[in-house]
Amino acid sequence: DGGITQSPKYLFRKEGQNVTLSCEQNLNHDAMYWYRQDPGQGLRLIYYSQIVNDFQKGDIAEGYSVSREKKESFPLTVTSAQKNPTAFYLCASSNMAGTQSLNEQFFGPGTRLTVL
Amino acid sequence: ILNVEQSPQSLHVQEGDSTNFTCSFPSSNFYALHWYRWETAKSPEALFVMTLNGDEKKKGRISATLNTKEGYSYLYIKGSQPEDSATYLCAPYTGGFKTIFGAGTRLFVKA
């Protein structure tokens, strides 16, 4: 089955620690995304990557870092510089070949990060 | 940043009720409007994508309409069932790699 996996589902970290969230897709999509969700707000874009070895900051990139060494993988590191890291994090991918997809997003199940 | 508003924020209905909610967005630089359904403990999934003014899409008891001139879309659910309980997200697409999501309408259907 094609899809997106994220791990872990729940993550707890102590203040001041960096933590890395995993995202893997086997949909052969070029583009991948990280979103953050807070209560009462829409999904906010943290980072996105159009292609391997390339990524761009989204609207709320401060305190986060990413890498895209393989097409299938787009890990997100939440650094100690992120002031309010407790949130729900969603990874997504899209097939941007041509314009027909209109950037339809395929989502993983999410990781809930809690900073203690 | 594109301002996308969804209303109501949440909605409680009885099984069998029909319901609708709204997504409003700036009408400039518009390419498409996506609706996603996000059930608890699952991943958001695409429901519809609409591009043209006056578009209507239907999937079973759920349908959606689009007005690009005034910048809104309606999602309708006819005869709501408990399995329709979910958060419904709208997401206008204005080109490139960025899609902006509304905060969603959370629907609770009571049996």
Boltz contact constraints between the chains, C-beta under 6 A:
constraints:
  - contact:
      token1: [A, 31]
      token2: [B, 97]
      max_distance: 6.0
  - contact:
      token1: [A, 41]
      token2: [B, 103]
      max_distance: 6.0
  - contact:
      token1: [A, 42]
      token2: [B, 101]
      max_distance: 6.0
  - contact:
      token1: [A, 42]
      token2: [B, 102]
      max_distance: 6.0
  - contact:
      token1: [A, 42]
      token2: [B, 103]
      max_distance: 6.0
  - contact:
      token1: [A, 43]
      token2: [B, 101]
      max_distance: 6.0
  - contact:
      token1: [A, 48]
      token2: [B, 97]
      max_distance: 6.0
  - contact:
      token1: [A, 50]
      token2: [B, 97]
      max_distance: 6.0
  - contact:
      token1: [A, 102]
      token2: [B, 32]
      max_distance: 6.0
  - contact:
      token1: [A, 102]
      token2: [B, 49]
      max_distance: 6.0
  - contact:
      token1: [A, 102]
      token2: [B, 93]
      max_distance: 6.0
  - contact:
      token1: [A, 103]
      token2: [B, 93]
      max_distance: 6.0
  - contact:
      token1: [A, 103]
      token2: [B, 99]
      max_distance: 6.0
  - contact:
      token1: [A, 104]
      token2: [B, 46]
      max_distance: 6.0
  - contact:
      token1: [A, 107]
      token2: [B, 43]
      max_distance: 6.0
  - contact:
      token1: [A, 107]
      token2: [B, 44]
      max_distance: 6.0
  - contact:
      token1: [A, 108]
      token2: [B, 43]
      max_distance: 6.0
  - contact:
      token1: [A, 109]
      token2: [B, 43]
      max_distance: 6.0
